[in-house]
């Protein structure tokens, strides 16, 4: 066994114990050759069934890069350009006013920069499967769901976005905020341009050519559906959070393009080769130029990372730029990464939500480079912030995706409070702060109105609006 694996596994086992992970698989390769593969726990606790590199897990938002790869293929075929306005392919698309609507391009959806704040429509697209899920009974989510319409078709999603009344985050291309709705509509564009269903296009043009035989949208479509994980989630029972089996897969037929693929460690490792080799292997799926365009920074996410197309890029990562993306839905915590300069690529898949899977990725990259598993990747250089300025940031911040966080001031320090937990904020720039959650550092930016008043903050890749 290689030297780094012992340190990594000690770290991984501890993190998984803390996060009560029923089962996980991790695979790492260098220059396309696997150097590590390991399963932790089980795919089914009740039956104590084992995991393998071919066990099917949900991958949630890791699906986004597949959607973008399909768009890039259609661009290569001359059927569209990422700089085309969305209305060219979806003439019924409307957001706020004509000027805003006509300015939004396909690329703005791919880079999460259409100027749309987080909207609640993914829940509307998932509503039928959510309503059938016993795991949400008696939870806050059950109540929130009652306020959202059923959105079963692309037309209904388009209609809901068209009727939304609110304020844009900025002109298209100027403000980054993670946006599932735009990604759902990329699926509609792929259908209109290719004359195939989104699922069929992806299967025939990306999954099949890459040999990803165990990557599907519905587990019923698997030739062998035996080796599939059971899903687990966290639920408060008698005031205590417990991990429970919640086997029903959530689905959103009108928004599958934003996060509903299921896959395996082996299939995903084959897919990542396309990005590690810059399109050279496997040949014929995407050109080198398309891979370059897809992995170039298009929008700043925070002080460490930028968003490309369906992928995130950390340009200053030790050892060379890191390309990555994570995913989270009920029963799913996933993360994939590629570092072309070191030849490293890897996959982490867990069968429960709420796992800090990116910490596991950083644990791999740290231990492989002889750093402590939980070493901070970037030093935190604290700036002095005058006490009288603290009040400018204080308040409750919310998004329509049900996310909320509060900034409070105590003894000349700011804290972020969420779900009963409190995190001290460290000022690192003008209107920028970091805080330690678990083993890594999270970044927050605050945004001001033209009058200089703080009105939004970026948190968990979304822009939340100050409500009080």
C-alpha positions as MATLAB code, in Angstrom:
seq = 'XXXXXXXXXXXXXXXXXXXXXXXXXXXXXXXXXXXXXXXXXXXXXXXXXXXXXXXXXXXXXXXXXXXXXXXXXXXXXXXXXXXXXXXXXXXXXXXXXXXXXXXXXXXXXXXXXXXXXXXXXXXXXXXXXXXXXXXXXXXXXXXXXXXXXXXXXXXXXXXXXXXXXXXXXXXXXXXXXXXXXXXXXXXXXXXXXXXXXXXXXXXXXXXXXXXXXXXXXXXXXXXXXXXXXXXXXXXXXXXXXXXXXXXXXXXXXXXXXXXXXXXXXXXXXXXXXXXXXXXXXXXXXXXXXXXXXXXXXXXXXXXXXXXXXXXXXXXXXXXXXXXXXXXXXXXXXXXXXXXXXXXXXXXXXXXXXXXXXXXXXXXXXXXXXXXXXXXXXXXXXXXXXXXXXXXXXXXXXXXXXXXXXXXXXXXXXXXXXXXXXXXXXXXXXXXXXXXXXXXXXXXXXXXXXXXXXXXXXXXXXXXXXXXX';
ca = [
       0.000    0.000    0.000;
       1.275    3.451   -0.834;
       2.521    5.690    1.946;
      -0.221    8.313    1.695;
      -3.148    5.893    1.857;
      -2.788    5.101    5.548;
      -2.939    8.785    6.543;
      -5.837    9.343    4.161;
      -7.841    6.360    5.418;
      -7.455    7.377    9.055;
      -8.835   10.774    8.081;
     -11.611    9.357    5.870;
     -12.842    6.849    8.457;
     -13.042    9.558   11.119;
     -14.930   11.950    8.819;
     -17.355    9.217    7.730;
     -17.964    8.198   11.325;
     -18.768   11.820   12.249;
     -21.080   12.139    9.224;
     -22.709    8.731    9.910;
     -22.083    7.530    6.353;
     -23.648    4.097    5.700;
     -21.540    3.538    2.582;
     -19.005    5.235    0.324;
     -16.602    4.407   -2.501;
     -13.445    6.315   -3.402;
     -11.278    5.848   -6.486;
      -8.101    7.733   -7.484;
      -5.977    7.472  -10.637;
      -2.715    8.990  -11.824;
      -2.243    9.383  -15.594;
      -5.266    7.163  -16.148;
      -3.948    4.251  -14.048;
      -5.868    3.518  -10.846;
      -3.682    3.958   -7.777;
      -6.394    3.634   -5.131;
      -9.840    2.121   -4.790;
     -11.669    1.493   -1.562;
     -15.195    0.950   -0.335;
     -16.262    1.983    3.156;
     -19.351    0.527    4.826;
     -22.237   -1.048    2.933;
     -24.745   -0.297    0.208;
     -27.617   -1.602    2.337;
     -27.415   -1.544    6.134;
     -30.350   -3.844    6.745;
     -29.014   -6.611    4.482;
     -25.320   -5.710    5.000;
     -24.683   -5.770    1.240;
     -21.166   -4.913    0.011;
     -20.123   -2.003   -2.209;
     -18.007   -2.160   -5.357;
     -16.579    0.188   -7.971;
     -19.645   -0.790  -10.058;
     -22.240    0.050   -7.390;
     -24.685    2.635   -8.768;
     -25.002    5.843   -6.699;
     -26.792    9.101   -7.430;
     -24.389   11.806   -8.616;
     -26.789   14.808   -8.424;
     -25.159   18.012   -9.766;
     -22.161   16.193  -11.236;
     -24.760   15.708  -14.028;
     -24.262   19.386  -14.951;
     -20.935   18.765  -16.712;
     -22.573   16.043  -18.848;
     -25.251   18.555  -19.872;
     -22.552   21.061  -20.836;
     -20.617   18.399  -22.759;
     -23.784   17.787  -24.812;
     -24.101   21.534  -25.526;
     -20.424   21.643  -26.599;
     -21.007   18.704  -28.970;
     -23.951   20.514  -30.551;
     -21.742   23.602  -30.932;
     -19.069   21.480  -32.643;
     -21.757   20.151  -34.995;
     -22.681   23.740  -35.929;
     -26.184   23.408  -34.500;
     -25.815   26.188  -31.931;
     -23.288   28.528  -30.359;
     -22.968   29.012  -26.605;
     -23.144   32.762  -27.210;
     -26.565   32.464  -28.888;
     -29.493   34.012  -27.015;
     -31.663   31.424  -25.245;
     -34.797   32.795  -26.994;
     -33.428   31.600  -30.357;
     -34.142   28.010  -29.238;
     -36.756   28.634  -26.560;
     -38.827   31.512  -27.991;
     -41.269   31.261  -25.051;
     -38.481   31.929  -22.509;
     -39.029   35.131  -20.554;
     -37.313   36.599  -17.500;
     -38.494   39.964  -16.095;
     -38.412   42.212  -19.196;
     -37.543   42.087  -22.885;
     -34.082   43.584  -22.464;
     -33.104   41.036  -19.805;
     -34.735   38.144  -21.683;
     -32.972   38.862  -24.981;
     -29.577   39.342  -23.325;
     -29.452   35.894  -21.661;
     -27.331   33.429  -23.650;
     -26.827   29.665  -23.417;
     -23.405   30.350  -21.876;
     -25.008   32.375  -19.068;
     -27.006   29.283  -18.053;
     -23.852   27.103  -18.261;
     -21.848   29.474  -16.040;
     -24.720   30.342  -13.634;
     -24.622   34.000  -14.690;
     -28.057   34.789  -16.234;
     -28.708   37.254  -13.390;
     -31.462   35.024  -11.993;
     -31.497   34.628   -8.200;
     -32.079   31.150   -6.741;
     -35.684   30.198   -7.596;
     -37.823   27.445   -6.014;
     -38.704   25.634   -9.232;
     -36.525   22.526   -8.842;
     -38.836   21.531   -5.982;
     -41.807   22.035   -8.312;
     -40.159   19.750  -10.874;
     -39.481   17.150   -8.128;
     -42.850   17.644   -6.423;
     -44.526   14.393   -7.531;
     -41.635   12.214   -6.337;
     -41.245   14.281   -3.145;
     -44.921   13.798   -2.295;
     -44.528   10.028   -2.585;
     -41.533    9.964   -0.237;
     -42.304    8.911    3.364;
     -38.937   10.448    4.398;
     -40.295   14.006    4.040;
     -43.454   13.440    6.095;
     -43.548   15.742    9.089;
     -40.566   17.815    7.958;
     -40.252   21.508    7.069;
     -39.815   20.442    3.434;
     -43.322   18.969    3.409;
     -44.803   22.363    4.332;
     -42.607   24.285    1.865;
     -43.643   21.933   -0.924;
     -47.278   23.019   -0.620;
     -46.317   26.523   -1.822;
     -44.750   25.309   -5.103;
     -46.709   24.420   -8.279;
     -46.259   21.093  -10.103;
     -43.758   21.640  -12.919;
     -43.871   18.456  -14.993;
     -42.793   19.797  -18.390;
     -40.258   22.240  -19.825;
     -43.202   24.429  -20.858;
     -44.402   24.650  -17.240;
     -40.889   25.549  -16.019;
     -40.642   28.254  -18.705;
     -44.058   29.582  -17.707;
     -43.130   29.718  -13.996;
     -39.868   31.596  -14.701;
     -41.755   33.980  -17.015;
     -44.274   34.806  -14.287;
     -41.686   35.296  -11.544;
     -41.666   38.845  -10.166;
     -38.589   40.075   -8.396;
     -35.253   41.762   -8.943;
     -32.383   40.517  -11.091;
     -28.988   40.088   -9.432;
     -27.470   42.102  -12.270;
     -27.195   42.187  -16.044;
     -26.561   38.764  -17.616;
     -22.893   37.821  -17.289;
     -22.208   40.101  -14.313;
     -23.382   38.128  -11.257;
     -22.698   34.498  -10.347;
     -25.330   32.558   -8.415;
     -25.810   28.800   -8.698;
     -28.993   28.279  -10.705;
     -30.678   24.913  -11.261;
     -33.495   26.456  -13.303;
     -31.180   27.551  -16.114;
     -29.640   24.088  -16.193;
     -33.087   22.514  -16.484;
     -33.674   24.666  -19.562;
     -30.355   23.559  -21.108;
     -32.050   20.153  -21.323;
     -34.907   21.757  -23.267;
     -32.411   23.418  -25.649;
     -30.645   20.066  -26.251;
     -34.031   18.490  -27.097;
     -35.088   21.264  -29.499;
     -31.740   21.310  -31.320;
     -31.130   17.551  -31.529;
     -34.737   16.378  -32.068;
     -34.106   13.740  -29.383;
     -35.038   13.574  -25.737;
     -32.335   14.981  -23.446;
     -31.852   11.534  -21.863;
     -31.555    9.778  -25.235;
     -29.108   12.367  -26.568;
     -26.829   12.016  -23.543;
     -26.960    8.212  -23.678;
     -26.221    7.924  -27.402;
     -23.657   10.721  -27.748;
     -21.763   10.707  -24.435;
     -22.472    7.706  -22.197;
     -22.352    4.964  -24.856;
     -19.218    6.253  -26.649;
     -17.430    6.455  -23.274;
     -18.489    2.914  -22.352;
     -20.477    4.167  -19.341;
     -22.836    1.185  -19.340;
     -23.936    1.624  -15.701;
     -24.785    5.337  -15.972;
     -28.532    5.958  -16.301;
     -31.331    8.339  -15.353;
     -33.578    5.499  -14.097;
     -32.181    2.466  -12.276;
     -34.859    0.406  -14.062;
     -32.856    0.982  -17.265;
     -29.832   -0.930  -15.942;
     -29.123   -4.298  -17.534;
     -28.136   -5.514  -14.061;
     -29.909   -3.580  -11.330;
     -28.606   -5.727   -8.483;
     -25.582   -3.626   -7.456;
     -27.417   -0.369   -6.673;
     -27.123    1.472   -3.378;
     -29.988    2.100   -0.989;
     -30.437    5.827   -0.263;
     -30.182    7.201    3.284;
     -31.091   10.602    4.685;
     -31.086   12.549    7.950;
     -34.314   13.052    9.846;
     -35.113   14.523   13.249;
     -36.886   11.851   15.290;
     -37.908   12.872   18.849;
     -35.582   15.868   18.576;
     -32.532   13.781   17.588;
     -31.120   13.654   14.070;
     -30.937   10.091   12.798;
     -29.806    8.509    9.548;
     -32.680    6.511    8.071;
     -33.146    4.420    4.925;
     -35.081    6.472    2.340;
     -34.974    4.286   -0.781;
     -37.226    6.335   -3.078;
     -35.191    8.169   -5.755;
     -36.287   11.767   -6.302;
     -36.826   12.724   -9.921;
     -37.586   15.870  -11.911;
     -38.484   14.961  -15.514;
     -38.506   18.645  -16.553;
     -35.147   19.398  -14.904;
     -33.100   16.201  -15.217;
     -30.320   18.185  -16.908;
     -29.416   19.823  -13.594;
     -28.791   16.716  -11.514;
     -30.451   13.319  -11.945;
     -27.900   10.915  -13.404;
     -26.912    7.792  -11.488;
     -23.434    6.350  -12.040;
     -20.535    4.334  -10.633;
     -16.960    5.073   -9.614;
     -15.680    3.057  -12.598;
     -17.857    4.870  -15.155;
     -17.014    8.303  -13.744;
     -13.276    7.578  -13.798;
     -13.597    6.805  -17.526;
     -15.476   10.079  -18.035;
     -12.838   12.125  -16.182;
     -10.151   10.913  -18.606;
     -11.696   13.224  -21.198;
     -10.828   16.224  -19.014;
      -7.461   14.920  -17.806;
      -6.216   14.419  -21.371;
      -7.797   17.610  -22.723;
     -10.045   15.675  -25.097;
      -7.382   13.339  -26.510;
      -8.761   10.237  -24.832;
     -11.225    8.857  -25.401;
     -11.172   10.460  -28.853;
     -14.256   11.571  -30.711;
     -16.518   12.709  -27.874;
     -15.287   16.297  -27.467;
     -12.528   18.210  -29.236;
      -9.558   19.724  -27.449;
     -10.969   23.212  -28.163;
     -14.302   22.285  -26.563;
     -12.614   20.870  -23.442;
     -10.518   24.049  -23.171;
     -13.599   26.266  -23.471;
     -15.517   24.076  -21.026;
     -12.792   24.191  -18.350;
     -11.838   27.875  -18.669;
     -12.916   30.166  -15.778;
     -16.077   32.035  -16.817;
     -17.351   33.440  -13.502;
     -15.862   34.077  -10.069;
     -17.488   31.902   -7.393;
     -15.375   33.040   -4.450;
     -11.797   33.958   -3.587;
     -10.592   30.448   -4.420;
     -12.776   29.117   -7.226;
     -14.312   30.076  -10.555;
     -17.126   28.418  -12.477;
     -16.509   27.047  -15.940;
     -19.260   25.092  -17.765;
     -20.734   22.545  -15.360;
     -17.362   22.372  -13.591;
     -15.489   24.477  -11.040;
     -11.881   25.572  -11.390;
      -9.399   26.490   -8.649;
      -6.598   28.129  -10.689;
      -4.174   28.639   -7.753;
      -4.484   25.131   -6.293;
      -1.105   23.680   -5.165;
       0.310   21.479   -7.937;
      -1.828   23.013  -10.670;
      -5.398   24.058  -11.444;
      -8.038   21.776   -9.930;
     -11.167   20.938  -11.970;
     -14.013   19.604   -9.826;
     -17.719   19.453   -9.104;
     -19.902   18.095   -6.330;
     -23.483   16.989   -6.036;
     -26.068   16.740   -3.291;
     -29.652   15.474   -3.201;
     -31.499   13.233   -0.783;
     -29.349   10.123   -0.302;
     -26.519   11.546   -2.387;
     -23.155   13.213   -1.675;
     -20.826   13.083   -4.682;
     -17.631   14.755   -5.868;
     -15.305   14.328   -8.853;
     -11.946   15.974   -9.520;
      -9.166   16.200  -12.091;
      -5.795   17.919  -11.783;
      -4.338   17.727  -15.297;
      -0.850   18.969  -14.297;
      -0.302   16.160  -11.788;
      -2.340   13.635  -13.792;
      -4.575   12.973  -10.780;
      -8.287   12.243  -11.034;
     -10.771   10.826   -8.581;
     -14.325   10.105   -7.496;
     -16.054   10.109   -4.093;
     -19.603    8.718   -3.835;
     -21.682    8.398   -0.627;
     -25.216    7.050   -0.146;
     -26.361    9.707    2.341;
     -26.765   13.484    1.974;
     -24.938   16.066    4.082;
     -21.430   14.579    3.856;
     -18.520   17.058    3.391;
     -17.269   15.060    0.395;
     -15.046   17.879   -0.806;
     -13.081   17.496    2.449;
     -12.424   13.881    1.393;
     -11.140   15.098   -1.987;
      -8.877   17.636   -0.260;
      -7.771   14.826    2.082;
      -6.661   12.772   -0.948;
      -4.821   15.698   -2.555;
      -3.179   16.707    0.728;
      -1.931   13.261    1.778;
      -0.721   12.399   -1.743;
       1.417   15.591   -1.546;
       2.710   14.739    1.970;
       0.593   17.410    3.647;
      -1.586   16.635    6.686;
      -4.997   15.364    5.483;
      -6.825   18.377    6.924;
      -4.230   21.025    5.990;
      -5.754   24.315    4.810;
      -5.169   24.677    1.078;
      -4.893   28.476    1.194;
      -3.543   30.532    4.101;
      -6.108   32.803    5.768;
      -4.738   36.338    6.030;
      -6.934   38.277    8.416;
      -7.607   41.948    7.709;
      -8.603   44.475   10.338;
     -12.224   45.570   10.139;
     -13.251   48.700   12.084;
     -15.880   47.833   14.718;
     -18.300   50.498   13.468;
     -18.563   48.690   10.120;
     -19.771   45.382   11.554;
     -23.404   46.534   11.689;
     -23.467   46.939    7.892;
     -23.455   43.158    7.458;
     -25.787   42.153   10.294;
     -29.141   40.685    9.251;
     -31.072   37.679    8.030;
     -30.344   36.516    4.471;
     -32.640   34.216    2.487;
     -33.148   32.700   -0.941;
     -36.307   31.332   -2.531;
     -34.633   27.906   -2.516;
     -35.370   27.811    1.247;
     -31.788   28.615    2.185;
     -31.270   31.061    5.041;
     -28.422   32.273    7.220;
     -28.092   35.041    9.771;
     -25.143   37.361   10.365;
     -24.885   38.556   13.974;
     -22.378   40.758   15.806;
     -21.020   39.876   19.248;
     -18.093   41.446   21.122;
     -16.714   43.147   18.025;
     -16.859   40.008   15.894;
     -19.236   38.785   13.191;
     -20.745   35.303   13.217;
     -22.685   33.338   10.664;
     -25.521   31.399   12.306;
     -27.301   28.535   10.607;
     -29.220   25.510   11.905;
     -28.321   26.318   15.497;
     -24.581   26.502   14.748;
     -22.397   29.612   14.955;
     -19.241   30.276   12.905;
     -16.878   33.245   13.519;
     -16.246   35.245   10.312;
     -12.670   36.268    9.474;
     -12.389   39.405    7.295;
     -10.035   38.766    4.343;
     -10.926   41.547    1.882;
     -13.318   44.390    1.148;
     -16.719   42.801    1.920;
     -15.129   39.315    1.896;
     -14.902   36.870    4.813;
     -14.008   33.238    5.426;
     -15.083   30.862    8.176;
     -13.970   27.399    9.215;
     -16.594   24.696    8.926;
     -15.258   21.283    9.753;
     -11.851   20.952    8.161;
     -12.066   23.479    5.347;
     -12.529   27.210    4.846;
     -15.728   28.593    3.322;
     -15.844   31.987    1.622;
     -18.546   34.679    1.819;
     -18.842   37.856   -0.259;
     -21.268   40.672    0.511;
     -22.789   42.774   -2.265;
     -23.870   46.402   -2.014;
     -26.536   48.487   -3.754;
     -25.576   51.536   -5.834;
     -26.041   53.537   -2.614;
     -23.428   51.367   -0.835;
     -25.864   49.463    1.383;
     -25.227   45.713    1.880;
     -28.176   43.914    0.250;
     -27.002   40.370   -0.564;
     -24.390   37.826    0.364;
     -22.930   34.840   -1.463;
     -23.222   31.674    0.545;
     -22.979   28.055   -0.575;
     -22.473   29.347   -4.158;
     -25.826   31.190   -4.086;
     -26.661   34.838   -3.603;
     -28.986   35.307   -0.634;
     -30.974   38.523   -0.189;
     -30.979   40.505    3.056;
     -34.508   40.449    4.450;
     -34.030   42.013    7.870;
];
